[in-house]
Structure formats: C-alpha cells, structure tokens
Amino acid sequence: MKKKQIAIELKNITKRYVLHHEKPTFSEQVIRRSKREEFLALDDVSLTIYKGESVGIIGPNGAGKTTLLKVIAGITTPTSGSVLVQGRVVSLIDLEAGFNPELTGEENIYLNGLVIGMRRKEIERVFKKIVAFADIGKFIDAPLYTYSQGMKLRLGFSVAVHANPDILILDEGMTAGDEGFRKKSGNRIRQFFEEKKTIVLVSHDMHFVTSVSTRTLMLTEGNVTY
C-alpha cells in the first residue's frame, strides 16, 4: 500500500492572545500593571492532514477556527507547538489581503498573484480566466476603492483559485456574495477536490462543508474533536 504523504502537520499547537480591556493609566504604565486577560484561542491542538484530503472544520463563533487556519497559512505564529506545511499554500482567509485600493483591478491581479507566489508568466497565462471568473466587467480598469465588497471578494477568490495551489485554505467568507457566485465558487472547490488538491475550510454551513469534505472536524473552545 502506498504511504500517505503529509501535507499539513500540527503538533501541540497553542495560541494565546492578550486582551487589554482598558487603556492603562500613566501610573500603570510606569509600574507595568494594567487590566488584561489571556484568551486561549487554540489549546494543544495536534492535527495531521494528508495530501489530497479535503478537511472541513466546523464550530461556534470564537471556537478558534479562523485562528487555526491562520496558523496553517503562516499568517499567525503559534504561542507554542510546531507547524509543518508542504507545498504551495493559497489562503482565502482575507480575500482583500495583498490588494491596494489605489490600484486598478488589473494591477491588483498582478500584485496579489505575485504575493501568493505566482510568477508573472503564470499570471499572464491565466489573466483572462481570472477576469472572466471574477465577472467584474469594465471595472477591471477602475481603482479597487470603487469596488463593492462583493466585487473585491470575487476578484480575490478568482486570483487564488487560478494560482494552482497544492493547499487551499478557505474561510467561510468564501461563500459570501450572490447565489450565482456561491454556486460557481462551490463548483470550483469541487474541481480542486477532484484534482486531489489538499483543502482546509471552515464554515457555519454544515451542508456545504459535508458536501465537499472527505473529513469533518469539530472545533470547540480551542479543542479539536474527531
């Protein structure tokens, strides 16, 4: 039997955030005391995802789902534990990340594509496909600040899915937008599944998660339940 290849391996991942409830007074700053609280977003999480798996993560708000994705994508550094990720990773956690509001849609395609690891020739080869999928029409020549949130979402999604990632990280924001785009984006994700890409996604939409995932995990209060 062929040995499974590991795409993502998390070992004992813990992530703590310090919450400052009030701005410290001058005297508190001097003696280094302030009212603060630690929030444990992830609590000793260990997880192995193999190449070609599509893993869905569900859980209530505040459970740590987005934090887990950010750790996998390298956006957030864990407080403790180790992260192994093998292959080109494209993250849709923040679809506007890497965009400049002053640049046109066309310029942002090149900018964002380079940020996520594409070569310029790669971008040129799929440029028309990116524009067609995003369906923003003549706005491709307009600055990004004139775009609606839906248009920015579609453009960010389109660049990401045309980057030919080995690992695709998806947040629930990817299902935003009108019904037509949700259907189109869902179909594109299913294509990645058929192509045996590794996909990690979180969403409140249980039906969507179970329809595209080979495995579903529950995250509650920073802990993973299998």
Secondary structure, DSSP 8 states (H G I E B T S, - for coil): -----EEEEEEEEEEEEEEE-S---HHHHHTT---EEEEEEEEEEEEEEETT-EEEEE--TTSSHHHHHHHHHTSS--SEEEEEE-S-EEEESSTTTT--TTSBHHHHHHHHHHHTT--HHHHHHHHHHHHHHHT-GGGGGSBGGGS-HHHHHHHHHHHHHTS--SEEEE-GGGG-S-HHHHHHHHHHHHHHHHTT-EEEEE-S-HHHHHHH-SEEEEEETTEEE-
